[in-house]
Amino acid sequence: MGVSATVAVVAGAAKAGSSLLGMLGQKDQADARRREARKQAEIAQEREAREKRIKMEQVDYEAELAKERAEWETDISLEKAEFTNERIQEEADIVRAAQIAGYAASGVSLSEGSPLAVMSRTAKVAETERESVMRGHEVFSEARMKEADEVRKGGEATYEWFRERMHAETGYEVESRLAEASMYRKKAKNVQYGGILSIGSSLLSSAGSMGGGSGGGSGFGGSPSLGGSGITSSEWFTKNY
């Protein structure tokens, strides 16, 4: 083998080595981007789950807080109503005692007639006032508990809207990331395929220089055969990848 052939072989080997390094570098870069894209998709899904959990906890907290406040205000209202009714009863008792004393001093019988009717009316008025107070308490309590229930329903509706929006946004991001990952996967395969063709071409050129151009021929479509085996680079790639 002459000097020129030796130089050609060395140059071909160097070119093949350079092509191999370039191919590996580009393939690693494409694989790294694919892994990063998939990782970002997983992060987006984890973020969606975390934010939905936080939102649900917030909704539950606000609903529970509204309920506890309504119950507390209801208890306070009941205490006030009971206190007011005690005062009404005390005043009614005082009035009844004064009426009895007045009628007794006048010698009027309390078992019948106008005195009995007056005292019965006094007792009835007191009873009506007490019922009115309790009714006011019940109306207030019902309103406050209804408000608390509205807070809960509103929170659930807000969470549902938030959940759907997060799902749509995350779904779009995940779909984009997975599409990006698929693109980089294809790119890695293309780089690998192109690199193999380049390496095969360089090696065949070197072999041709060594054999005076009597080495392997070309496959269909101009793809060089590997080592005179009759198998083209593209066929070898398809078989092995």
ZAMARGU-4260 file (C-alpha; in steps of 0.2 Angstrom, whole numbers, plus 5000, padded with zeros to 4 digits):
<rodrens>
0) 5000/5000/5000 | 5008/5017/4994 | 5009/5032/5005 | 4995/5041/4996 | 4984/5026/5000
5) 4990/5026/5018 | 4986/5044/5020 | 4968/5041/5012 | 4965/5027/5025 | 4971/5038/5040
10) 4960/5052/5033 | 4945/5041/5031 | 4947/5034/5048 | 4949/5051/5056 | 4933/5057/5047
15) 4924/5041/5052 | 4929/5045/5070 | 4924/5063/5069 | 4907/5057/5062 | 4905/5045/5076
20) 4909/5058/5090 | 4897/5070/5081 | 4883/5058/5080 | 4885/5052/5098 | 4886/5070/5104
25) 4870/5075/5094 | 4861/5059/5099 | 4865/5062/5118 | 4859/5080/5116 | 4843/5074/5108
30) 4840/5061/5121 | 4843/5073/5135 | 4830/5085/5128 | 4818/5071/5126 | 4821/5066/5144
35) 4819/5084/5150 | 4803/5086/5140 | 4795/5070/5148 | 4801/5076/5165 | 4793/5093/5163
40) 4777/5084/5158 | 4778/5074/5174 | 4781/5090/5184 | 4766/5098/5176 | 4755/5084/5182
45) 4762/5084/5199 | 4759/5103/5200 | 4741/5101/5195 | 4738/5088/5208 | 4747/5099/5221
50) 4737/5115/5217 | 4721/5105/5216 | 4724/5098/5233 | 4728/5115/5240 | 4713/5123/5233
55) 4702/5109/5240 | 4709/5112/5257 | 4706/5130/5256 | 4688/5127/5251 | 4685/5115/5265
60) 4694/5127/5277 | 4683/5142/5272 | 4667/5131/5272 | 4671/5124/5290 | 4675/5142/5296
65) 4659/5149/5290 | 4649/5134/5298 | 4658/5136/5314 | 4655/5155/5314 | 4637/5152/5310
70) 4635/5139/5324 | 4644/5151/5336 | 4632/5166/5332 | 4617/5154/5333 | 4623/5149/5351
75) 4625/5167/5356 | 4608/5171/5348 | 4600/5157/5359 | 4608/5164/5374 | 4602/5181/5371
80) 4584/5174/5368 | 4584/5164/5384 | 4590/5179/5394 | 4577/5190/5386 | 4563/5178/5389
85) 4569/5176/5408 | 4567/5195/5409 | 4550/5195/5401 | 4544/5181/5413 | 4551/5191/5428
90) 4542/5207/5423 | 4526/5197/5420 | 4528/5189/5437 | 4530/5206/5445 | 4515/5213/5436
95) 4505/5198/5441 | 4510/5200/5459 | 4505/5218/5459 | 4488/5214/5451 | 4485/5201/5464
100) 4490/5213/5478 | 4479/5227/5471 | 4464/5215/5469 | 4466/5208/5486 | 4467/5225/5494
105) 4451/5230/5486 | 4443/5213/5492 | 4440/5208/5474 | 4439/5189/5471 | 4453/5183/5459
110) 4445/5166/5454 | 4432/5174/5442 | 4427/5189/5433 | 4437/5204/5427 | 4452/5201/5438
115) 4455/5183/5432 | 4453/5189/5414 | 4466/5203/5417 | 4479/5192/5424 | 4476/5179/5411
120) 4479/5192/5398 | 4495/5198/5406 | 4501/5180/5406 | 4496/5178/5388 | 4505/5194/5383
125) 4521/5188/5391 | 4520/5171/5383 | 4517/5179/5366 | 4533/5190/5368 | 4543/5175/5373
130) 4537/5165/5358 | 4541/5180/5347 | 4559/5181/5354 | 4562/5163/5351 | 4555/5164/5333
135) 4567/5179/5330 | 4581/5168/5336 | 4576/5153/5325 | 4574/5165/5309 | 4592/5172/5313
140) 4599/5154/5316 | 4591/5148/5300 | 4598/5162/5290 | 4616/5161/5297 | 4616/5142/5293
145) 4610/5145/5276 | 4623/5157/5273 | 4636/5145/5279 | 4629/5132/5267 | 4630/5144/5253
150) 4648/5147/5257 | 4651/5128/5255 | 4642/5127/5239 | 4651/5142/5232 | 4667/5135/5237
155) 4663/5118/5228 | 4658/5127/5212 | 4674/5138/5213 | 4685/5122/5215 | 4676/5113/5201
160) 4679/5128/5189 | 4697/5128/5196 | 4699/5110/5193 | 4693/5110/5175 | 4704/5125/5171
165) 4720/5117/5179 | 4716/5100/5170 | 4714/5109/5153 | 4730/5119/5155 | 4740/5105/5162
170) 4733/5093/5148 | 4739/5106/5135 | 4756/5107/5143 | 4758/5089/5145 | 4753/5086/5127
175) 4765/5099/5121 | 4779/5091/5131 | 4776/5073/5125 | 4775/5079/5107 | 4792/5088/5110
180) 4799/5072/5118 | 4793/5062/5102 | 4801/5075/5091 | 4818/5073/5100 | 4816/5054/5099
185) 4814/5055/5081 | 4828/5067/5079 | 4840/5056/5089 | 4835/5041/5077 | 4838/5052/5062
190) 4855/5058/5069 | 4860/5040/5072 | 4855/5035/5055 | 4864/5049/5047 | 4879/5046/5057
195) 4880/5028/5052 | 4878/5033/5034 | 4892/5045/5036 | 4904/5033/5045 | 4900/5020/5032
200) 4904/5031/5018 | 4921/5036/5026 | 4926/5018/5029 | 4921/5013/5011 | 4931/5027/5004
205) 4946/5021/5014 | 4943/5003/5009 | 4942/5009/4991 | 4959/5018/4993 | 4967/5002/5000
210) 4960/4991/4986 | 4962/5003/4972 | 4944/5005/4970 | 4940/4987/4969 | 4931/4986/4986
215) 4912/4985/4990 | 4900/4993/4978 | 4885/5003/4981 | 4868/4998/4986 | 4851/5004/4979
220) 4848/5022/4980 | 4866/5026/4982 | 4868/5020/5000 | 4886/5012/5001 | 4887/4994/5006
225) 4897/4990/5021 | 4914/4981/5019 | 4909/4974/5002 | 4896/4963/5010 | 4882/4969/4999
230) 4872/4976/5014 | 4869/4994/5012 | 4871/5006/5027 | 4852/5009/5027 | 4849/4991/5027
235) 4861/4988/5042 | 4853/5002/5051 | 4835/4995/5049 | 4841/4978/5054 | 4850/4983/5070
240) 4839/4998/5075
</rodrens>
